[in-house]
Amino acid sequence: MEMNLPVDYDSTEGGISKGNPRVDKYGFEHSEDFNHESYEEMMSEYLPVLARRSEKWSRLLKENTKVDKNLKVKRYVRKGVPSKHRTLIWMAASGAQQHLQMNCGYYHSLLNIHHDPMLEETIRTDLHRTFPDNIQFHDSSQPCLLKALFNVLLAYGHHNKDVGYCQGMNFIAGYLLIITKDEEKSFWLMDALLGRILPDYYTPAMLGLKTDQEVLGELVKTKVPAVWQAMTQHNVMWDLVVSRWFICLYIDVLPMETVLRIWDCLFYEGSKILFRVALTLIRHHQKRILQAQNFLDICEHFKQITHGRFVENSHAFMQNIFTEPGSLSMATITKLREICRERIQAQDSGR
């Protein structure tokens, strides 16, 4: 299978944080308890890795006008896509580039039609709630991404009328704009995520999201049975502790660099990656989770396991997600999805 690449793939990296130590290169303001020393130590190890990966990717892309989906490229993606090639690889791997080329001018045509006032109002309500800790989403910022965010969400609402706009979509679109700096590409990447990679996540019923939370429970039951027993014992439903992981695709849950590495694999390998991340977090921290004495303890422990050095070292963390959970085939996930979806639908119809 080939990934179609746009001609102008040699983009360059940019940094927003130049001269502003309180803001990272993506525009996010560091929290008050941000540990600069720990971050610098981690980055001193990670930057040489990034440099090596960047060299290898540049050679690969110069040698090929098209990049095949094969074991070599899969290995490259799992080891990280350099920032300057990220938009290119996401677009090619997800099929978004192909859809853009087949529908030239479509995105802009959506912005020129008569807009649904209710859709506009709903989107505007959420605009300023999008990444309040990112300077690129402040009205005073130059450039400001709020107008681009509104356009992408409005166009998608008209493109997918069954979904329209749902809460959470603003963070997905905003994140894509931070990386691509391109409205049209962000729109087609959203189409890939919401339409093909994660169908039924962002719908009024959210059946896809509910199903995958139940699937994770079934996987934990098999792979980390002690945690599953603790969840059952304390009567904690999976949606209480992992819904934000799935609906935000780990945005604002895990550190930025780690989320980007997860998304590299998400666009290339599909939704299976979300389960690998969740299982790794749970399995690695099972001792802490099992210390819980009650319902509230469990919920608190699930918040804690998304912080700390284990998740901050994105390179080591990504190596872990492909080893710690063990084998995890798409066939297994597909079968569990069928079982869980039927169970949810039966429960809903019985109410």
Secondary structure, DSSP 4 states (H G I P E B T S, - for coil): -EEE--S--------TTTT-TTB-TTSBBPPTT--HHHHHHHHHHHHHHHHHHHHHHHHHHHH-SEEE-SHHHHHHHHT---HHHHHHHHHHHHTHHHHHHHTTTHHHHHHTSPPPHHHHHHHHHHHTTS-TTBGGGSTT-SS-SHHHHHHHHHHHHHH-TTT---TTHHHHHHHHHHHH--HHHHHHHHHIIIIIISTTSSSSS-HHHHHHHHHHHHHHHHHSHHHHHHHHHTT--HHHHHHHHHHTTTTTTS-HHHHHHHHHHHHHH-THHHHHHHHHHHHHTHHHHHT--SHHHHHHHHHHTTSSHHHH-HHHHHHHHTTTT----HHHHHHHHHHHHHHHHHHHHT-
